[in-house]
């Protein structure tokens, strides 16, 4: 790579100092480097004024600034923090590059369609000014067309992709990018850009309940969660399916915003996998799923709005006022199925939902209520703090049987048996639906089947304190089978 006098590092979904590909290359190939993060108004303006994601990013940016200052100080560099802007990034990055007279801008890849369009505009504007744009792989282990079939095509089925991924992986792909050794290239902030970082109110956003949730922010928060997870990873393969148990890593939001390196996680998982640790093997498989969905998005961008398998765009979902009413009941946790309603309460109250429950509620929306999967996908996109377009789209299309390697259309989750199997004592349900807390472990999964005396004793009044089921699962299942069978019968 060409050696530059001045460079600009543009942070985006990679909010950490250590093991950052673009930061490594910027510091290595430039005599002096400034670092910038843009609170992009084109992303932020459509969001609600109280959004946990913005608060998570804001806290992580504050820590990133502190980390850059500390890194510079260790190498005798002062005032080496983060330039933080609040503007449209596609306009502001070229403008800042001109102000700083840099010859190159460094950043990490983002394959979401909106990000690609933005980056294309930035590339053009920088080129017009004679500035290079260098983008690097950082968010996944293998991306785009790095893992292909023997015919040289992207994979559309997970298991052969996973097998090819495992054949390809070696320590080189998991090696951390050194940053400290090149830190002397950090440049002092210009006086006009060395002021206090913007507050949430300066961005026109309110604080949320994020600080009260067990969701630590920034790179330090990621390492805290990782250390905790390492103590229980042996049980991950079984514990991860039970929402009342501390089973998951809870690192998804940190992967989403790059406050942890995927290379660090995959390296740990792979090493323990090679040692035969079943929990680590299952975790590694989940990280490979993440790569899989990102390469699906990169190679099949039509999935953003359409079914991966085009024939399933012909499925006739419910519509009109009745569909809107069913959807509202699902969003608000008023379906009458406790596990579904508790899961929706979890996402609405915390911005997080347990992975097993994401599958359950998605199946219920599409295959019990007959609602278009895109409605649910959009709702998750609004609510999930760890929302990632590739994974969210892949998960919803899996549940709707429209996607790659999807759940077969004739397999439909039963919300009651899922509840009995994965929340047998109703601990998760009781946490989010306290009005059902007095019911027995047997009755809490399907209150409408409980004896009247037990309902009275538990102060549960169906239709008043808790709704009756809005659909009969058995009948809904038959409707769904016919809905999909019609598509399968059509040429």
C-alpha positions as CSV (number, residue, x, y, z in Angstrom):
1,X,0.0,0.0,0.0
2,X,1.1,3.6,-0.7
3,X,2.7,5.5,2.1
4,X,0.8,8.7,2.9
5,X,1.7,11.8,4.9
6,X,-1.8,12.4,6.3
7,X,-4.7,10.0,6.8
8,X,-8.1,9.9,8.3
9,X,-9.6,6.9,10.1
10,X,-13.4,6.8,9.8
11,X,-15.0,4.7,12.6
12,X,-18.4,3.2,11.9
13,X,-19.5,-0.2,13.2
14,X,-16.1,-0.9,14.7
15,X,-16.0,1.1,17.9
16,X,-12.8,-0.2,19.5
17,X,-9.1,0.7,19.4
18,X,-7.6,-2.8,19.6
19,X,-7.5,-5.3,16.7
20,X,-9.2,-2.9,14.3
21,X,-8.2,-3.6,10.7
22,X,-8.7,-0.1,9.2
23,X,-7.1,1.7,12.2
24,X,-4.1,-0.7,11.9
25,X,-3.7,0.1,8.2
26,X,-4.1,3.8,8.7
27,X,-1.5,4.1,11.4
28,X,0.9,1.8,9.6
29,X,0.7,3.6,6.2
30,X,0.4,7.2,7.3
31,X,2.8,9.6,9.0
32,X,0.0,11.1,11.0
33,X,-3.6,10.0,11.4
34,X,-6.8,11.7,12.7
35,X,-9.8,9.6,13.8
36,X,-13.4,10.5,13.3
37,X,-16.9,9.2,14.1
38,X,-19.9,10.8,12.5
39,X,-23.3,10.6,14.2
40,X,-24.9,10.3,10.7
41,X,-28.1,12.4,10.6
42,X,-29.4,10.4,7.6
43,X,-29.4,7.3,9.9
44,X,-30.5,9.0,13.1
45,X,-33.2,11.4,12.0
46,X,-35.8,8.7,11.2
47,X,-35.3,7.1,14.6
48,X,-37.5,7.7,17.7
49,X,-36.0,10.2,20.1
50,X,-35.5,7.6,22.8
51,X,-33.5,4.8,21.1
52,X,-31.3,2.4,23.1
53,X,-29.0,1.9,20.1
54,X,-28.1,5.5,19.9
55,X,-27.4,5.5,23.7
56,X,-25.2,2.4,23.3
57,X,-23.3,4.0,20.5
58,X,-22.9,7.3,22.3
59,X,-21.5,5.6,25.4
60,X,-19.2,3.5,23.3
61,X,-18.0,6.5,21.3
62,X,-17.1,8.2,24.6
63,X,-15.0,5.2,25.6
64,X,-13.4,5.0,22.1
65,X,-12.3,8.7,22.5
66,X,-10.8,7.9,25.9
67,X,-9.1,4.8,24.5
68,X,-7.5,6.8,21.7
69,X,-6.3,9.5,24.1
70,X,-4.8,6.8,26.4
71,X,-3.2,5.1,23.4
72,X,-1.6,8.4,22.3
73,X,-0.5,9.3,25.8
74,X,1.3,5.9,26.2
75,X,3.4,6.9,23.2
76,X,4.0,10.5,24.1
77,X,1.2,11.9,21.9
78,X,-1.1,14.4,23.4
79,X,-4.7,15.4,22.4
80,X,-5.1,12.3,20.2
81,X,-8.7,11.7,20.7
82,X,-11.7,11.3,18.4
83,X,-13.2,14.0,16.2
84,X,-17.0,13.6,16.6
85,X,-19.4,15.1,14.1
86,X,-23.1,15.3,13.8
87,X,-23.9,15.6,10.1
88,X,-24.6,13.6,7.0
89,X,-21.6,11.3,6.7
90,X,-21.6,11.2,2.9
91,X,-21.1,15.0,2.8
92,X,-19.1,15.4,6.0
93,X,-16.3,12.9,5.5
94,X,-15.1,14.5,2.2
95,X,-15.4,17.9,3.8
96,X,-13.3,16.9,6.8
97,X,-10.8,15.2,4.5
98,X,-10.3,18.5,2.7
99,X,-10.1,20.5,5.9
100,X,-7.3,18.2,7.3
101,X,-5.6,18.0,3.9
102,X,-5.4,14.2,4.1
103,X,-4.4,12.0,1.1
104,X,-6.3,8.9,2.2
105,X,-9.4,7.9,4.3
106,X,-9.4,4.5,5.9
107,X,-12.5,2.6,7.0
108,X,-13.9,-0.9,7.4
109,X,-16.4,-2.6,5.1
110,X,-20.2,-2.4,5.6
111,X,-22.2,-4.4,3.1
112,X,-25.6,-3.2,3.9
113,X,-27.2,-1.7,0.8
114,X,-27.6,1.8,2.3
115,X,-24.0,1.8,3.5
116,X,-22.7,0.7,0.1
117,X,-24.6,3.6,-1.5
118,X,-23.3,6.0,1.0
119,X,-19.7,4.7,0.6
120,X,-20.0,5.0,-3.2
121,X,-20.9,8.7,-2.9
122,X,-18.0,9.2,-0.4
123,X,-15.6,7.4,-2.8
124,X,-16.7,9.7,-5.7
125,X,-16.4,12.9,-3.7
126,X,-13.0,11.9,-2.3
127,X,-11.7,10.9,-5.7
128,X,-12.8,14.3,-7.1
129,X,-10.6,15.9,-4.4
130,X,-7.7,13.5,-5.1
131,X,-8.1,11.5,-1.9
132,X,-8.0,7.7,-1.7
133,X,-10.6,5.6,0.1
134,X,-9.3,2.3,1.6
135,X,-11.8,-0.1,3.0
136,X,-10.9,-3.3,4.9
137,X,-12.6,-6.5,6.1
138,X,-13.2,-6.3,9.9
139,X,-16.8,-7.3,10.7
140,X,-16.7,-11.0,9.8
141,X,-14.1,-13.7,9.4
142,X,-14.9,-14.5,5.8
143,X,-17.0,-12.1,3.7
144,X,-18.5,-11.7,0.2
145,X,-17.0,-14.3,-2.1
146,X,-14.3,-15.7,0.1
147,X,-16.0,-19.0,0.8
148,X,-17.5,-20.5,-2.4
149,X,-18.9,-23.8,-3.7
150,X,-16.7,-26.0,-5.9
151,X,-18.5,-24.4,-8.8
152,X,-17.3,-21.0,-7.7
153,X,-20.7,-19.8,-6.5
154,X,-21.9,-18.4,-3.2
155,X,-23.5,-20.9,-0.8
156,X,-27.2,-20.9,-0.2
157,X,-27.3,-23.7,2.4
158,X,-25.6,-23.4,5.7
159,X,-24.1,-26.9,6.4
160,X,-21.9,-27.1,3.3
161,X,-21.0,-23.5,3.9
162,X,-20.0,-24.3,7.5
163,X,-17.9,-27.3,6.3
164,X,-16.1,-25.1,3.7
165,X,-15.6,-22.4,6.3
166,X,-14.0,-24.9,8.7
167,X,-11.8,-26.3,5.9
168,X,-10.6,-22.8,5.1
169,X,-10.0,-21.5,8.6
170,X,-6.5,-21.2,9.9
171,X,-4.7,-19.0,12.5
172,X,-3.8,-16.4,9.8
173,X,-7.5,-15.4,9.5
174,X,-7.9,-15.1,13.3
175,X,-4.7,-13.1,13.9
176,X,-5.3,-9.7,15.6
177,X,-4.3,-6.5,13.8
178,X,-1.6,-4.8,15.9
179,X,-2.3,-1.2,16.7
180,X,-0.1,-0.2,19.6
181,X,3.2,-0.5,17.7
182,X,2.0,2.1,15.2
183,X,0.3,4.5,17.7
184,X,3.0,7.2,17.3
185,X,1.3,8.1,14.0
186,X,-1.8,9.4,15.9
187,X,-2.0,13.1,15.3
188,X,-3.1,15.8,17.8
189,X,-6.6,17.1,17.3
190,X,-6.9,20.5,15.7
191,X,-7.8,23.2,18.3
192,X,-11.3,23.7,16.7
193,X,-12.0,20.0,16.9
194,X,-10.8,19.3,20.5
195,X,-13.9,20.4,22.4
196,X,-16.2,18.3,24.6
197,X,-18.0,15.4,22.8
198,X,-21.7,15.9,22.1
199,X,-24.2,14.8,24.7
200,X,-27.3,12.8,23.9
201,X,-29.3,16.0,24.1
202,X,-27.0,17.7,21.7
203,X,-27.9,14.9,19.2
204,X,-31.6,15.6,20.0
205,X,-32.0,12.2,21.7
206,X,-33.2,11.2,25.2
207,X,-31.6,8.8,27.5
208,X,-33.4,5.4,27.9
209,X,-33.4,2.6,30.5
210,X,-30.1,1.3,29.0
211,X,-28.0,2.0,32.1
212,X,-30.4,0.0,34.2
213,X,-30.1,-3.1,32.0
214,X,-27.3,-5.8,32.3
215,X,-25.9,-4.5,29.0
216,X,-22.5,-2.9,29.5
217,X,-21.3,-0.6,26.7
218,X,-18.0,0.0,24.9
219,X,-15.0,-2.3,24.5
220,X,-14.7,-2.7,28.2
221,X,-18.3,-3.9,28.5
222,X,-17.6,-6.5,25.8
223,X,-14.6,-7.8,27.6
224,X,-16.6,-8.0,30.9
225,X,-19.3,-10.1,29.1
226,X,-16.7,-12.3,27.4
227,X,-14.9,-13.1,30.6
228,X,-18.2,-14.0,32.2
229,X,-19.2,-16.2,29.2
230,X,-15.9,-18.0,29.3
231,X,-16.7,-19.3,32.7
232,X,-19.9,-21.0,31.5
233,X,-19.2,-21.8,27.8
234,X,-19.0,-25.5,28.5
235,X,-22.8,-25.5,29.0
236,X,-23.6,-23.2,26.1
237,X,-24.8,-26.0,23.8
238,X,-27.7,-26.8,26.2
239,X,-28.2,-23.7,28.3
240,X,-28.6,-21.3,25.3
241,X,-32.1,-22.6,24.5
242,X,-33.6,-21.7,27.9
243,X,-34.6,-18.1,28.3
244,X,-34.7,-18.2,32.1
245,X,-31.2,-19.5,32.2
246,X,-28.0,-17.4,31.8
247,X,-27.0,-19.3,28.6
248,X,-26.1,-16.9,25.8
249,X,-22.9,-14.8,25.5
250,X,-24.9,-11.6,25.3
251,X,-22.3,-10.3,22.9
252,X,-24.5,-9.8,19.9
253,X,-24.8,-6.0,20.4
254,X,-21.0,-5.7,20.7
255,X,-20.5,-7.7,17.5
256,X,-23.1,-5.4,15.9
257,X,-21.2,-2.2,16.8
258,X,-17.7,-3.6,16.7
259,X,-16.9,-3.0,20.4
260,X,-15.4,-6.5,20.3
261,X,-13.3,-8.1,17.5
262,X,-15.0,-11.1,15.8
263,X,-11.5,-12.4,15.4
264,X,-11.0,-12.6,19.1
265,X,-14.2,-14.4,19.6
266,X,-13.8,-16.8,16.7
267,X,-10.2,-17.6,17.8
268,X,-11.3,-18.5,21.3
269,X,-14.2,-20.6,19.9
270,X,-12.1,-22.4,17.3
271,X,-9.3,-23.3,19.8
272,X,-11.8,-24.8,22.3
273,X,-13.6,-26.5,19.4
274,X,-10.4,-28.2,18.4
275,X,-10.1,-29.4,22.0
276,X,-13.5,-31.1,21.7
277,X,-15.5,-28.7,23.9
278,X,-19.1,-29.1,22.8
279,X,-20.3,-25.8,24.1
280,X,-17.5,-24.0,22.2
281,X,-18.3,-25.9,19.0
282,X,-21.9,-24.8,19.2
283,X,-20.8,-21.2,19.8
284,X,-18.4,-21.4,16.8
285,X,-21.3,-22.6,14.7
286,X,-23.3,-19.6,15.7
287,X,-20.4,-17.3,14.7
288,X,-20.3,-19.1,11.3
289,X,-24.0,-18.6,10.9
290,X,-23.3,-14.9,11.3
291,X,-20.7,-15.0,8.5
292,X,-23.2,-17.0,6.4
293,X,-25.9,-14.4,6.6
294,X,-23.5,-11.6,5.8
295,X,-22.4,-13.3,2.7
296,X,-26.0,-14.0,1.7
297,X,-26.7,-10.2,2.0
298,X,-23.6,-9.4,0.0
299,X,-24.3,-11.8,-2.8
300,X,-28.1,-11.8,-2.9
301,X,-29.1,-8.2,-2.0
302,X,-32.7,-8.9,-3.1
303,X,-33.3,-10.5,0.3
304,X,-33.6,-7.1,1.8
305,X,-37.2,-6.7,0.4
306,X,-37.9,-10.1,-1.2
307,X,-37.8,-13.8,-0.4
308,X,-34.5,-15.5,-1.0
309,X,-36.4,-18.1,-2.9
310,X,-38.6,-16.1,-5.3
311,X,-41.5,-18.6,-5.4
312,X,-42.3,-17.7,-1.8
313,X,-43.1,-14.1,-2.7
314,X,-46.3,-15.7,-4.0
315,X,-47.5,-16.6,-0.5
316,X,-50.7,-14.8,0.2
317,X,-50.5,-13.5,3.7
318,X,-53.4,-11.9,5.7
319,X,-54.1,-8.3,5.0
320,X,-56.5,-5.5,5.9
321,X,-57.8,-4.3,9.3
322,X,-57.9,-7.8,10.7
323,X,-54.2,-8.4,9.9
324,X,-53.4,-5.0,11.4
325,X,-55.2,-6.0,14.6
326,X,-53.5,-9.3,14.8
327,X,-50.1,-7.6,14.3
328,X,-50.8,-5.0,17.0
329,X,-51.7,-7.8,19.4
330,X,-48.4,-9.5,18.6
331,X,-46.3,-6.3,19.0
332,X,-47.9,-5.5,22.3
333,X,-47.8,-9.0,23.7
334,X,-51.6,-9.6,23.7
335,X,-51.8,-12.9,21.8
336,X,-52.9,-15.0,24.8
337,X,-49.9,-17.4,24.4
338,X,-47.7,-16.6,27.4
339,X,-44.3,-17.5,26.0
340,X,-45.0,-15.3,23.0
341,X,-46.3,-12.4,25.1
342,X,-43.4,-12.7,27.6
343,X,-40.9,-12.6,24.7
344,X,-42.6,-9.5,23.2
345,X,-42.6,-7.8,26.7
346,X,-38.8,-8.6,26.9
347,X,-38.0,-6.9,23.6
348,X,-40.3,-3.9,24.3
349,X,-38.9,-3.4,27.8
350,X,-35.2,-4.1,27.1
351,X,-34.4,-4.0,23.4
352,X,-33.2,-7.6,23.7
353,X,-34.9,-10.9,23.0
354,X,-33.5,-14.4,23.7
355,X,-32.6,-16.2,20.4
356,X,-34.9,-19.2,21.0
357,X,-37.7,-16.8,21.5
358,X,-36.9,-14.9,18.3
359,X,-37.7,-18.1,16.4
360,X,-40.8,-18.8,18.5
361,X,-42.4,-15.3,18.0
362,X,-41.4,-15.2,14.4
363,X,-43.0,-18.5,13.7
364,X,-46.1,-17.5,15.6
365,X,-46.5,-14.2,13.6
366,X,-46.0,-15.8,10.2
367,X,-47.5,-19.3,10.7
368,X,-50.1,-18.8,13.4
369,X,-51.3,-15.3,12.5
370,X,-50.5,-15.5,8.8
371,X,-48.7,-12.1,8.8
372,X,-46.1,-11.2,6.2
373,X,-42.6,-11.9,7.7
374,X,-41.5,-8.4,6.6
375,X,-43.8,-6.8,9.1
376,X,-42.1,-8.7,11.9
377,X,-38.6,-8.0,10.5
378,X,-39.3,-4.3,10.5
379,X,-40.6,-4.4,14.1
380,X,-37.4,-6.1,15.2
381,X,-35.4,-3.6,13.3
382,X,-37.0,-0.8,15.3
383,X,-36.7,-2.5,18.7
384,X,-33.6,-4.7,18.9
385,X,-30.5,-3.0,20.2
386,X,-28.4,-5.6,18.4
387,X,-30.3,-5.2,15.2
388,X,-28.1,-6.3,12.3
389,X,-29.7,-6.4,8.8
390,X,-28.1,-9.6,7.6
391,X,-28.8,-11.6,10.7
392,X,-32.3,-10.2,11.3
393,X,-33.3,-10.8,7.7
394,X,-31.8,-14.3,7.7
395,X,-33.6,-15.2,10.9
396,X,-37.0,-14.0,9.7
397,X,-36.7,-15.7,6.4
398,X,-35.6,-18.9,8.1
399,X,-38.7,-18.8,10.3
400,X,-41.0,-17.9,7.4
401,X,-39.5,-20.7,5.3
402,X,-38.7,-18.2,2.5
403,X,-35.0,-18.0,2.9
404,X,-31.8,-19.9,2.4
405,X,-31.6,-23.2,4.4
406,X,-34.9,-22.3,6.0
407,X,-37.1,-24.1,8.4
408,X,-39.3,-26.3,6.1
409,X,-42.6,-24.7,5.4
410,X,-44.5,-27.6,6.9
411,X,-42.7,-27.4,10.2
412,X,-44.5,-25.1,12.5
413,X,-43.5,-24.3,16.1
414,X,-46.3,-25.0,18.6
415,X,-46.0,-22.1,21.1
416,X,-47.3,-24.2,24.0
417,X,-45.0,-27.1,23.6
418,X,-42.1,-24.7,23.0
419,X,-43.0,-23.1,26.3
420,X,-43.3,-26.4,28.2
421,X,-39.9,-27.5,26.8
422,X,-37.8,-24.4,27.1
423,X,-39.4,-22.6,30.1
424,X,-40.8,-25.7,32.0
425,X,-41.2,-23.9,35.3
426,X,-42.5,-20.7,33.8
427,X,-39.7,-18.6,35.3
428,X,-39.3,-16.5,32.2
429,X,-43.0,-16.1,31.8
430,X,-43.5,-15.0,35.4
431,X,-40.7,-12.4,35.1
432,X,-42.4,-10.6,32.2
433,X,-46.0,-11.5,32.8
434,X,-46.4,-11.1,36.6
435,X,-50.2,-11.3,36.2
436,X,-49.8,-15.0,35.6
437,X,-47.3,-15.6,38.4
438,X,-49.9,-17.4,40.6
439,X,-50.5,-20.2,38.1
440,X,-48.9,-23.6,38.5
441,X,-46.0,-24.7,36.4
442,X,-48.4,-26.9,34.4
443,X,-51.1,-24.2,33.8
444,X,-48.9,-21.2,33.0
445,X,-48.1,-22.3,29.5
446,X,-51.8,-22.4,28.4
447,X,-54.0,-20.5,31.0
448,X,-57.2,-21.1,28.9
449,X,-56.8,-24.8,29.7
450,X,-56.5,-24.3,33.5
451,X,-59.3,-25.3,35.9
452,X,-61.5,-22.4,36.8
453,X,-60.7,-22.8,40.5
454,X,-57.0,-22.4,39.8
455,X,-57.6,-19.3,37.7
456,X,-59.7,-17.8,40.5
457,X,-57.0,-18.7,43.1
458,X,-54.3,-17.1,40.9
459,X,-56.5,-14.0,40.3
460,X,-56.3,-14.6,36.6
461,X,-59.4,-13.4,34.7
462,X,-59.2,-14.5,31.1
463,X,-60.2,-11.7,28.8
464,X,-59.5,-9.1,31.5
465,X,-56.2,-9.5,33.3
466,X,-54.9,-11.7,30.5
467,X,-56.3,-12.2,27.0
468,X,-57.7,-15.4,25.6
469,X,-55.7,-16.8,22.6
470,X,-56.3,-14.7,19.5
471,X,-56.0,-17.9,17.3
472,X,-56.4,-21.6,17.8
473,X,-53.0,-23.0,17.0
474,X,-54.3,-26.2,15.4
475,X,-56.6,-24.4,13.1
476,X,-54.0,-21.8,12.3
477,X,-51.5,-24.6,11.5
478,X,-53.9,-26.1,8.9
479,X,-54.4,-22.7,7.3
480,X,-50.7,-22.2,7.0
481,X,-50.1,-25.6,5.5
482,X,-52.7,-24.8,2.8
483,X,-51.3,-21.3,2.3
484,X,-47.8,-22.7,1.5
485,X,-49.1,-25.8,-0.3
486,X,-50.8,-23.6,-2.9
487,X,-47.4,-22.0,-3.7
488,X,-45.7,-25.4,-3.9
489,X,-48.5,-26.7,-6.3
490,X,-48.2,-23.7,-8.6
491,X,-45.5,-23.9,-11.3
